[in-house]
Amino acid sequence: MTPTAGARTAEGEKATEVILSVFRAYGLLLAAGDLLAAGHGLTSARWQVLGAITLAQRPLSVPQVARRMGLTRQSVHTTVNRLVADGMVELTANADHQRSQLVRLTELGLATYQAVSQQQAAWVSQLAAGLTVAELGTTARVLGDLCTRLEDARTQPHDQEGDDDEP
């Protein structure tokens, strides 16, 4: 069934509920991350950047970190500069792109990330108590699919019927 202009399908209604829940969860997760990381001199943003590099198991450029974490280059650049000043990352030459240096964890950065990760392991296990692995797996898959669709939509033109007059 094709929706009329301004109307949502049943799937669209449920997707809207998911989006609103994700917005709320994002804010709550950032606040929780700030609390978890604060004792180690980090914010959620700094922890995210350290995590992106750690999980990649190699140095990354600022644009690569931004893409992996769904952040803007500008916010990652600002965060990386703060992490450099704190001695948690260092910038190294990038053979593939002269103007886009690679961000590499220092020993301090890796140790700090590992310390926060240990604390997060207990926290997330308590948070997930009572949910099944299957429920969490389905949630992760659906959110991953939505992320893929959003990424694809960013790179494709938005041709929709009735929008011919829109700039």
C-alpha positions, 0 to 999 in steps of 0.5 A: 500500500502506497501512503498518501502525501504526508501519511506514514505506512504502518512500518513508517509509524513503527520506524518513527517510534524506533527513531524517537527511542534511538534519539532518547537512548543516544542522549542517555548513553552519552550521559552514562558514557560521560559518567563512566569515562570521567574518572579516567579524564575522558568524555564520551566523545574522547572515548568514542574516538579512542574506541574507533581506533582501538576497534580498527586495530590500526591508526585512522584518519579523522575522516575515517573515525568520523565515518565509523562513528557517525560523527562530523569531521569537525567534531572528531578533529576537535576531539583529536586535538584535545586527545593529542594535548592530553598525550592519548593519541599522536598524529603520524604521516599518512602515505595515502593522503598527505594532508590527512594525518593518521591518528594513533593511540599512545600507550597512555591512550590504550591504557586509558581506553582499556581501563574504561572498557573494563568498567563498561563491561560490568555496567553493560552487563548489568544494563542488559540483565533480563534481555535475551541474546536473541532480543539484543541480536535482533535490535543490533541487526535492525539498527545496523540495517537502518544505519546502512539505509541512512548511509545509502540515502546520504549518497543517493539523490532524493527523487520522490514523486511530487517533489519536482518543485523542491530545490 
